[in-house]
């Protein structure tokens, strides 16, 4: 029972399914043959293997055309020699798997028949422990369509029930005595119903707009509002031309960020599935296909570069710089302790620099120093929040990043110290001669400093309580106290600039 509970704990493909029972007759005791990719698991194990291979050996990309020349079976053989799928971490179709366990317990023969390479199929079989036989691709024999049907008939016989998911399974369903449909398209399902009775049917999980919005992380676009900071600090928001240019820049950065989020999620499939919350991300739990993710990321990136080039060549250069740095972060830097948070703070600051390029102003050294410390603190909030959540479930370290729960004793004071440094820099900015000359009532900016102390302290207190979202910026948007504090700080800054008051020293 311990192994079985581990299986179901890792299943993400667990949304409600409609179950339809057909005219089973005496088929209920016939061998049940189950497909793997798209059926038992919503993901594609070959595509996952490719992602894993490219992550660990990027130069293997050059060899892919040569391996493809060996045919499908040869290609899968080449991939399987270099990487293996962790069957404990891939998502499974929970309702189907529960049904298989039920049928196995009453003595029914369960067979795994898949076009995946036999090493992958055998790994899944060992993990689940419910299959009496495994039929899979070997060198020179890609077990798909008619080839799979032949293997089933030779090893199981002509009387069997088949569980599949796609049009490629039609030849097998036509020869089966009954069918189990898993996420099958309506037209294909209608064809199957005309041929055989339906033993079970599990409708396809929705991959609609809401799921794609989660994958694109549209809620994270809020970070790109930093592009408007130079517009606000120069109080040029009444300039329609500049405002329009920054809006276009915001869209360009947002499309680019979404493209990198998708690529990053695909890159981090293994580590995300080991995380208590990230395992529910659309690609990690199998709600969206890997190939579709790559296509959408490509379209988003193309849109981003097109819009950026329409803004200005200088802004396009800043966007390309951001893409290079965020790629370095995703592929290399995030695996190194502290270097990742420094890079995150730089990526935040680049947004402000890009905004200054759009409107053609020079950013003050005060703003750059302030943003560097502030965003370093926010990046450390993000890491500490992850470690706190891992500590709550009894884990000792992050996967894919070089952080341990024991590091909290160092990260905590470092993050709080960075927040206080940001406040100190802001205090020095208030006293600077250029600030005194520019603002109508510069002393009112001390209200902003007080708000900063309260807001940053609030974020760290929420982190210590385990209430912090993985991303502090997103949390701040949802948190009523944070919203009110930020609005009050903006109001105080505006009043300091426009309103003249005689304040006693």
N, C-alpha and C positions, 0 to 999 in steps of 0.2 A: 504493500500500500504506500510505502514511502516513495518509491519510484513513481508510482502513478500520480501522487499528489504533486511531485515535482514537474511532471509533464503538464498538468493542467494549470499550474502556477505560471508557466511560461507562455501559455496560449493567449494571443491577443485577438485572434479572429473569433470573437465570442459575442457578436451582436445577435439579437433575436432572429431566428430563422423559422420560416413556415415549413412544416413537415407534412408531406402528402403521401398517403399510403395507397398503392395501386392494387390491381388484382393479382395478388401474390400467388395464390394457389399453393402448389407444392414447391415453389422456388425458395421458400424461406430456409430450407436446409441445404440448398445448393452452395457450392463454393462462392465466396464473395471476393471478386477481383477489384482492387482499388488502384486508381492512378495516383501519382504523387503531385506533380506540379500543377497548380490551379485547382486541385481537388482536395487531397489530404492537407496540402499546404497552399495558401493563397499566393505564395510567392513563386518565383521561377528559380530553381536551384542553380541552373547554369548561369543565369545572369548574376546571381549572388556570388557564384564562384569567380566570375570575371571581375566583379568589383573588388573582391578580396584579393585576387591575384594582382590587379593593377595597383592596389594600395600597398602591397608588400613588395612588388617588383614592377615599378612603372615602365621600365624598359621592355617588359614583356609585350607591351602594345605593338612593338615593331615585329614581333613574331606571329601575331594573330593571323595576318594574311597567309603566311606559310602553313599554319596549322589548319586553316580553313580549306586549303587545297587537298587535305587528306580526307575530306568528306565530313559529314556530321559526327559520325562515330569516332573518327580519328581526332576531330577537334575536341570532342568531349574527353577523349583519352588523354590528350596533351594537357588539358586544363586540370584534370583530376590527378595527374602525376605531380602537380605543383601546389595545389591547394585542396583542402577538404572542408566540407560544410560541417558546422557544429550543429548536430541534430537536436541538441538540447535547447538551442536558442532560436531556431526558426519558428515562425508562427504556424499553428495548425487550425484547421476548421474544427472548432470545439464540438458542435453538434454531431458532425460526422464521426469524429473520434470517439465520442461517448457511445454512439450507436455501434461502432466496431467493437468496443470493449464489451458491450452488452451481448453482441452476437458471439464473440469469442468465449464469453463465460458460459454460454449454453452449448458450446461444442462445435460451432460452425467453423469451417475452414476459411481462413482469411489469407489472401494472396496479394502481395504488392507487385504491380506490373507498371513499369514506368520507362519513359524514354531517357530519363536521367541516367548518368553513368552508374555502373553497378557499385562503385565505392560509396557514392552518395546514398543509393538505395539501401545498401547494407548497413550504413551508419544509422539511417532512420529506423530500419528494422530492429537493430540492436537497442536503440534508445526506447522505442515504443513497446517492444516485446510482445506484439500481438500477431505477427505474421508467421504463417506456417511455411511460406515459400516466397522467394524474391525473384522476379523476372525483370531484368534491366539491360541497358545498353552495354555491350562489350565491344572491343576493337573489331571493326568491320561489320558490325550489326547494330544499326540504330533502331531501337525497339519503339517504333511509332507506327500508328495506323495499321496497315495490313501485316507488317512484320510483328507487331505486338499481338494481333489476333492469332497469327500462326503459333507464336510462342505459348499463348494461353491454351489453345486447343491441344497442343502437344503435351503440355505439362499439367493441365487441369482437366481437360476434356471438353466436350461440346455443351455440357449443361452447366452454366455459370451465370452469375449476376455481376454486372459491371458498373462501377462507379467512376464517372468521368466528368469533364467540364467543358469540352470544346467540340467544334465541328470535326476535328481530326479523329474523334472517337466514334463517329457515326458507323464506320464499317464493323466495329466491335459490338456496338449496341445492336446492330441489325442481326447479329449472330447470337446475342445473349438471350437468355430466357426472361430476364427482367433488368431494369436499369435503375441506377441511383444517379440523380442529376444534381450536380453541385455548381451553382453559379453559371448555369448554361443560358446562353442567349435565347430569347423567346422563340425565334424562328427555328433554331436548332432543336429546342425542347419540343416544339410542335411536331417536328419530323420524327423524333424518338418516340413520342406518344403514339404515333401511327404505326410503329413497328413492334413495340413491346410494351408490356405493362410496367408501371413505375412503382418500384418498391419504396423509395424515399425520394424527396425532392427538397433541396436546400437552395432557396433563391439567392441570387448574386447580391453581395454586399453593395450598398450604394457608394459610388465614387463621384458624387455630384459636386455642386459648387462649394458646399460647406467643407467637404473633405479637402478639396483643392485649396481653399482659402487657408486651411490649417497648414497644408504642405508649403504653400507660398509664404506663410507666416505674415499675412497682411497686417496683423496687429503689431508686428515689429517695425512696420513702416514709420511708426511714431518716432523712432530714433532719428529718422532723416529730417525731422523738423529742426534739427540742429543747423541745417543749411540756412534757416531763416535768422539765426543768431546775429550774423553781421548786419543784416538788414535792420534788426531791432536795435542793436547797440549803436548804430549810426543814425538811428531814428529816421530812416529813409523809407519807411513802409508806406508812405503816401505816394511814392513814385510808382506809377502803374507799370511802366516798362520794366523796372527792376523787379517789382513784385511778380510780374508774369514770367520773367526769366528764372526766378528762384522756384516758382511753381513747377516749371518744366524740369528744372534740375532735381527737384524733389521726386518727380515721377521717374526720372532716369536712374537716380540712386535707388529708388524703391524696387524697380524692375531688376536692377543689378543685384541688390541684396537678396531678392527672392530666388534668383538663379543660383546664387552661392549657397543659400539655405538648403535648396534641394540637393545640390551636389554634396554639401556637407553631410546631410542626412543619409545619403547613399554611402558616403565614405565611412560614416560612423554606425552602420547597421549593427555591428556586433556589440559595440559599447553601449549604444542606445537601448538594446534589448536587455542589457544587464542593469539598466537604470530603473528605479521604481516608477518614474513618471515618463521619461523619454521613450520607454518601450511602447507607449501608446501612440507615438507619432505615426502618421499615415504609412510611411514606407517601412518603418520598423515592424508594425503589426500586420503588414501585408494588405492594407486597405487600398493601396495604389500600386500599380505595376512599376517596376524599376525602369523599364524602357520608356514608358510614358513620362516618367519623371525627367529623364534625360532630354526627351523631346521638348517638354515644356520649359525646362531650364534653358535650352538653346534658343527658343523663341523669346523668352524674357530677356536674355542677354542681348539678342539682336535688337529688340525694341529699345533697350537701355542705351546701347551705343548710338543708335539712330537719333534718339531724342537728345543725347548729350552733344552730338556733333552739330545739331541745330541750335544749341545754346551758344557754344563758343568752343574754339579749339583748345583754349586754356582749360576750360571745365572738362572737356573730353580727356585731357591729359591727367587731370586730378582723378577722374573716374577710373581710368585705366590703372593709375597708381593704387587706388583703393582695391581694385580687383586683384592686382598682383599681391598686395599685402594680405588681403583676406584669404587668398589661396595658399600663401605661405603659412598663414595661421592654421588653416584647416589641415594641410598636408604634413606640416613639420612642427611648427612652433608650439601648437597647443599641447604637445606631448611633454613639454619641458616646464617644470615647476617655475612659477613667477614670470618666466618669459611670456607666457600666454596672456597674463593679465596686463603686462606692459604693452603688448601688441593690441589688446582690446582697447586700452585707453588711447592708444595712437589712432585706432580706427574711428573712435568717437571724434577725436580732435580733427582728423582729416575732413570730416563732414563740415566742420566750421570753416576750415581753410578753403574748402571747395565753394562754400557759400560766399566767401570774400572774393574769390576769383570771378564768380558769376556777376557780382555787382561792381567789381573793380575798385575795391577798397583794401587798404593794408590793415591787417589784424594787429592789434597792440600786443606787446609782449606780456602785458598784464593778463589779457584774456587767454593767451596760450598757456601761461603758467597755471592760471586758475583752472582751466579745463583739464590740463594734464593731471593735476592732483585730484580733482573732483571725479574724473572718469576712472582713475586708478582705484579710488575708493569704491566706486560702483562695481567695477570688475571684481574686486575682492569680495564684495557683498555676494555676487553671483557664485563665486567659488565656495565661500563659506556656507551659503544656503544649500549647495549641493552636498557638502560634507555633513552638514547637520541632518539632512534628509537620509543620507546613507547611514549615519550613526543611529538614527531612529529604527532602521530595519536591521541593524546588527552588522552592517558591512564595514570593513576596515579601510578600504581604499577605493578610489575611482577607477574605472576601466577606460583605457585610452588616454588617460591624463596622469601625470606623476604627482598625485595628491593623496594624502592619507588623512584620516580623521584626526590623528595626533597632530597634524600640522595646524589645526585650529588655534593652538596656543600661540603660534607665530603670526598667522594670517589675521587673527582678530585685532591685535594692537596695530599691526601694519595698516589695515584698512581704516581703522578709526583715526590713526595718525595722519593718513593721507587726507581724510576729510577735514581734519583740523588745519592742515597745511593750506588747503583750498580756502578756508575761512581767513587765515592769516594773510594770504596773498590778496584776498578781496579787501581786507582792512587796509593794507598798504596802498591798494589802488584808490581807496576813498581819500587817502591823505596825499596822493600824488598831485603835483601842481596842475597837470593837464585836466584832472578830474575836477579840481576846485574851480578851474576856469570855465569848464564846459557845462557843468550842471548848475541849475538855478539854486538849488538847496542841497549841496552834496552831503551834508550831515544826515539827511534823511536816508541815505544809503545804509546807515548802520542798522536800520530796520530790516534791510535785506540780509545783512550779516547775521542778525539774530534768527531770522527765518531759516537761513542755511544751517545754522547750528542745530535748530530744532528738527529740521527735515532729515538731515543726515543721521542725527542721533536716533530718530524714529526708525529709519531704515535698519540701523544696526540692532536696535532692540527687537524689532520684528524678526530679524534674522536669527537672533539668539533664541527666540521662542519657537522657531521652526515654522513661522507663518509667512516667510518670504517666498515669492514666486521665484523660479529659476532666474528670471531676468528682472532686476530691480526697476528698470525703466517701465516695463509693462505693469509691474506691481504698483508703481507710483501713480500710473494712470487710473488703475482700478481702486486705489485706496483713497477714500474720501478725505482723510486728514492730509495726505500728501498733496492732493489736488488743491485744497483750500490754501495750503501753505505756499505752493508755487504761485497761485493766482495772487495771493497777498504780496509776495515778493516782487512780482512783475508790476503790480499796482504801485508799490512803494518806489520802485525804480523810475517809473513814469512820472510820478509826482515829484521826485527829486530833480528830474530833468526840466519839467515844465513849470512847477509851482515855486514861487519865491516866498520864502518865509524867513523872518528874522528870528533865528534861534540863538539863545544865549549859550555861550561856551560852558 
